[in-house]
Amino acid sequence: MDAAIARILDANGNRAREAIRVIEEYARFVLDDAELTQRTKQLRHDLTAAMRKLDRSTRLAWRDTRRDVGTAVTTRGEMSRGSAEDVAAAATGRLTEALRVLEEYGKTIDVQFATAIETLRYATYTLEKELRRYVDVRDLWGRVRLYVLVTESLCNGPWLEIAEAALRGGADALQLREKHLSDAELLTRARKLVALCGSYDAICVINDRPDVARLAGAHGVHVGQDDLDVASVRRMVGGGMLVGKSTHTIEQARAATAEGPDYLAVGPMYASDTKPQNHIAGPETLRAVADACDVPLVAIGGVTESTLLDVLDAGAGCVCVCRAVIAADDPRGAAERLKRLLS
């Protein structure tokens, strides 16, 4: 093996293996995603197996880190990482670059080795896309102001048409909330709503059912106080999906915050026919939660055009409505008016 090629393969094999380990720790500890962690671990083992096709003794014999001119070359942004997501993104970039180098130079000595590396490179592209979904969905959530619950029995017309009217009126997120459908019908509707939201660059959340949310490819799942805890939901849906949780008191909000949700729904703000409650949290509870919990808050329950500004003043970054839009004579117009106030 040529000395220069031996050094190139050795350096990039090390670079690729180290990058995979960085990504694996991100999937394991930041995303808490068992499936992505397993896939990343498998990628690392597959790379190790591929590298065995090369003569390790030759690579090590030509390794000379002290005289490697590349070790002294740095860039300004190399030591700058703003978040765990930035760390993972940088590692993914290093990995794909290292794999391409291994593949191209590997062609000069072993076609089978180069082919194995090519397979790993394509697997990395898929992994990169799924890791990016985690960041993208939270970027999308950061822009959500108007969140609309969709329940067929409350819709003033065919449910999917009403859902589209809400999106046309400016809804940033829709939640499918159907408690009494068969699993098959719920999944069918979830897939339809996911596709509809996708065409409007909007978030689609499924109520209560992490299994359906995952099968439908939704952006998130919303759970209540009597449902699974956030950590259990994340183990089912992975880190690339939003998880929101309903709370009704400051104590529940504090407990839910410790679970690590992407947002808390606080309510009901006012008496609501959609989901009657004995306890009305009101804007006062929302204000207390905003002061105590550093989590994005959604005001929910009985919010209308006339009360919207009060809940915003209490600390909501987003409002969730149901009848105010889907039961309106003009759902699109109702959504437009609410969005105008939110803006």
C-alpha positions in Angstrom: 0.0 0.0 0.0 1.3 3.4 -1.0 2.5 5.4 2.2 0.4 8.5 1.4 -2.8 6.4 0.8 -2.2 4.4 3.9 -2.0 7.6 5.9 -5.2 9.0 4.2 -7.1 5.9 4.9 -5.9 5.7 8.5 -6.7 9.3 9.3 -10.2 9.2 7.7 -11.0 5.9 9.3 -10.3 7.4 12.7 -12.2 10.6 11.8 -15.3 8.6 10.7 -15.3 6.3 13.8 -15.0 9.3 16.2 -17.7 11.2 14.4 -20.1 8.2 14.6 -19.4 8.0 18.4 -20.3 11.7 18.8 -23.6 11.1 16.9 -24.3 8.0 18.9 -24.1 9.9 22.2 -26.4 12.6 20.8 -29.0 10.0 19.8 -28.6 8.2 23.1 -28.5 11.0 25.6 -30.0 14.1 23.9 -32.7 12.5 21.8 -33.2 9.5 24.1 -34.0 7.6 20.9 -33.3 3.9 21.2 -33.8 3.1 17.5 -31.5 5.9 16.3 -28.9 4.9 18.9 -29.0 1.3 17.8 -28.7 2.3 14.1 -25.7 4.6 14.8 -24.0 1.9 16.9 -24.5 -0.6 14.0 -23.0 2.0 11.6 -19.9 2.2 13.9 -19.6 -1.6 13.9 -20.0 -1.8 10.1 -17.3 0.7 9.7 -15.0 -1.3 11.9 -15.7 -4.4 9.9 -15.0 -2.6 6.6 -11.7 -1.2 7.9 -10.6 -4.7 8.7 -10.3 -5.3 5.0 -7.3 -3.1 5.0 -3.9 -4.0 6.4 -3.9 -2.4 9.8 -0.2 -2.9 10.5 0.6 -1.0 7.3 -1.7 1.9 8.2 -0.2 2.1 11.8 3.4 1.8 10.5 2.9 4.9 8.4 1.0 6.9 11.0 3.0 10.0 12.0 0.8 12.5 13.9 3.6 14.7 15.0 4.7 15.5 11.5 1.2 15.7 10.0 0.9 19.2 8.6 -2.9 19.0 8.9 -2.9 18.9 12.7 -1.9 22.5 12.8 -4.5 23.8 10.4 -7.6 25.2 12.1 -10.5 27.4 11.2 -12.3 30.1 13.3 -15.6 28.2 13.6 -14.0 24.9 14.5 -14.1 25.5 18.2 -17.6 27.1 18.2 -20.6 25.0 19.0 -23.8 26.7 20.2 -25.8 23.6 21.2 -25.8 19.8 21.2 -27.6 20.0 17.8 -24.6 21.9 16.4 -22.2 19.3 17.8 -24.2 16.5 16.1 -24.5 18.4 12.8 -20.8 19.0 12.7 -20.1 15.4 13.4 -22.4 14.3 10.6 -20.6 16.6 8.2 -17.3 15.2 9.2 -18.6 11.6 8.8 -19.9 12.0 5.3 -16.7 13.7 4.2 -14.5 11.1 5.8 -16.5 8.3 4.2 -16.2 9.9 0.8 -12.4 10.1 1.2 -12.3 6.4 2.3 -14.4 5.4 -0.6 -12.4 7.3 -3.3 -8.9 6.4 -2.1 -10.1 2.9 -1.2 -10.8 2.3 -4.9 -7.1 2.3 -5.6 -6.5 -0.7 -3.4 -9.7 -2.7 -2.8 -12.9 -2.4 -4.7 -14.8 -4.4 -2.1 -13.7 -2.1 0.6 -14.8 1.0 -1.4 -18.2 -0.6 -2.1 -18.7 -1.3 1.6 -17.8 2.3 2.4 -20.2 3.6 -0.2 -23.0 1.6 1.5 -22.2 3.3 4.8 -22.1 6.7 3.2 -25.7 6.3 1.9 -26.8 5.0 5.3 -25.3 8.1 6.8 -27.3 10.4 4.5 -30.5 8.8 5.7 -29.4 9.1 9.3 -28.5 12.7 8.8 -32.0 13.4 7.5 -33.6 11.8 10.5 -31.4 13.7 12.9 -32.3 16.9 11.1 -36.0 16.2 11.6 -35.5 16.6 15.3 -34.2 20.2 14.8 -36.6 21.1 12.0 -39.7 20.1 13.9 -38.7 22.3 16.8 -37.9 25.2 14.5 -41.4 24.8 13.1 -42.9 24.7 16.6 -41.1 27.9 17.5 -43.3 29.7 14.9 -46.6 28.2 16.1 -49.1 30.8 17.4 -52.5 29.5 16.4 -53.1 25.8 17.3 -56.5 24.3 16.3 -58.0 21.1 17.7 -59.9 19.1 15.1 -62.8 16.9 16.3 -65.3 15.8 13.7 -68.4 16.0 15.9 -67.7 19.7 16.5 -66.9 20.6 12.9 -69.3 22.8 10.9 -68.9 20.6 7.8 -66.7 17.7 6.6 -63.8 17.5 9.0 -61.0 17.5 6.5 -62.5 20.5 4.7 -62.7 22.4 8.0 -59.2 21.5 8.8 -58.0 23.0 5.5 -60.1 26.1 6.1 -58.3 26.6 9.4 -54.9 26.2 7.7 -56.0 28.7 4.9 -56.9 31.1 7.7 -53.5 30.9 9.2 -53.5 28.0 11.7 -49.9 27.0 12.4 -50.7 23.6 13.9 -53.6 21.2 14.0 -54.3 18.5 16.5 -56.4 15.4 15.6 -58.5 14.7 18.7 -60.8 11.7 18.2 -61.5 9.5 21.2 -63.9 7.0 19.8 -62.7 6.0 16.4 -61.4 2.5 15.6 -57.6 2.3 15.4 -57.8 1.7 11.6 -60.0 4.8 11.0 -57.9 6.9 13.4 -54.7 6.0 11.5 -56.4 6.7 8.2 -57.5 10.2 9.3 -54.1 10.9 10.9 -52.3 10.2 7.6 -54.7 12.5 5.8 -54.2 15.3 8.2 -50.4 14.8 8.2 -50.4 15.1 4.4 -52.7 18.2 4.5 -50.5 19.9 7.1 -47.5 19.2 5.1 -48.9 21.0 2.1 -49.3 24.1 4.3 -45.9 23.8 6.1 -47.9 23.3 9.4 -47.4 21.1 12.4 -49.7 18.0 12.8 -50.1 16.6 16.3 -52.1 13.5 17.3 -53.9 13.4 20.6 -53.1 10.6 23.1 -51.8 8.0 20.6 -48.0 7.9 20.2 -48.4 4.7 18.2 -50.7 6.3 15.7 -48.6 9.5 15.6 -45.5 7.5 14.6 -47.2 5.3 12.0 -48.8 8.4 10.4 -45.5 10.4 10.4 -47.0 13.2 12.5 -44.8 16.0 13.9 -45.9 15.3 17.4 -48.2 13.7 20.0 -50.1 15.4 22.9 -50.8 13.6 26.1 -52.9 14.3 29.2 -52.4 13.9 32.9 -53.8 10.3 32.8 -51.7 9.2 29.8 -48.1 8.0 29.5 -45.4 10.2 30.9 -43.2 12.2 28.4 -40.2 10.0 28.7 -42.2 6.8 27.9 -43.8 8.6 24.9 -40.4 9.6 23.6 -39.2 6.0 23.8 -42.1 5.1 21.6 -41.9 7.9 19.0 -38.2 8.9 19.2 -36.6 12.2 19.7 -37.6 13.5 16.3 -41.2 14.1 17.4 -42.7 16.8 19.6 -44.3 15.8 22.8 -46.8 18.2 24.5 -48.6 17.7 27.8 -51.8 19.0 29.4 -51.6 20.6 32.8 -54.3 22.3 35.0 -52.5 23.5 38.1 -49.1 24.9 39.0 -48.2 21.7 40.7 -48.9 19.6 37.6 -47.0 22.1 35.5 -43.9 21.8 37.7 -44.1 18.0 37.6 -44.6 17.9 33.8 -41.7 20.3 33.2 -39.4 17.8 34.9 -40.4 15.3 32.3 -39.0 17.4 29.5 -41.9 18.1 27.2 -41.6 20.4 24.2 -44.6 22.4 25.4 -47.1 22.6 28.1 -50.8 23.2 27.5 -52.3 25.1 30.5 -56.0 25.2 30.9 -58.8 25.4 30.7 -58.6 29.2 30.6 -62.3 29.5 30.6 -65.4 27.3 30.8 -65.6 25.2 27.6 -68.2 22.9 26.1 -65.5 21.0 24.2 -64.1 19.4 27.3 -66.0 20.4 30.5 -63.9 20.7 33.7 -64.8 21.1 37.3 -61.6 23.1 37.7 -61.0 26.2 35.7 -57.3 27.1 35.7 -57.8 30.6 34.2 -55.2 33.2 33.2 -54.0 33.4 36.8 -52.7 29.9 36.7 -51.1 30.5 33.3 -49.3 33.5 34.7 -48.0 31.5 37.7 -46.8 28.7 35.3 -45.1 31.2 33.1 -43.2 32.6 36.1 -42.2 29.1 37.4 -41.6 27.0 34.3 -39.2 27.6 31.5 -41.2 25.7 28.8 -43.2 27.0 25.9 -46.8 27.5 27.0 -50.0 26.9 25.1 -53.2 28.5 26.5 -56.2 26.2 25.9 -59.9 25.9 26.8 -62.6 28.4 26.0 -60.3 31.0 24.4 -62.1 33.3 21.9 -61.4 36.5 20.1 -62.6 38.5 23.1 -60.4 36.7 25.6 -57.3 36.1 23.4 -55.3 39.1 24.5 -55.9 38.3 28.2 -54.2 34.9 27.9 -51.4 36.4 25.8 -50.8 38.9 28.5 -50.7 36.1 31.1 -47.7 34.5 29.3 -49.0 32.2 26.5 -46.8 32.0 23.4 -49.5 30.2 21.6 -53.2 29.7 21.9 -55.1 26.5 21.2 -58.8 26.7 20.1 -61.4 24.3 19.0 -65.0 25.5 18.6 -63.9 29.1 18.0 -62.6 27.9 14.5 -64.0 24.5 13.6 -67.6 25.2 14.7 -67.7 28.7 13.2 -69.9 29.6 10.3 -66.7 30.8 8.5 -63.8 28.7 9.9 -61.3 30.3 7.6 -62.4 33.8 8.6 -62.4 32.9 12.3 -58.9 31.6 12.0 -57.8 34.7 10.1 -59.2 37.0 12.8 -57.5 35.1 15.6 -54.2 35.0 13.8 -54.4 38.8 13.2 -54.8 39.3 16.9 -51.9 37.0 17.6 -49.7 38.9 15.2 
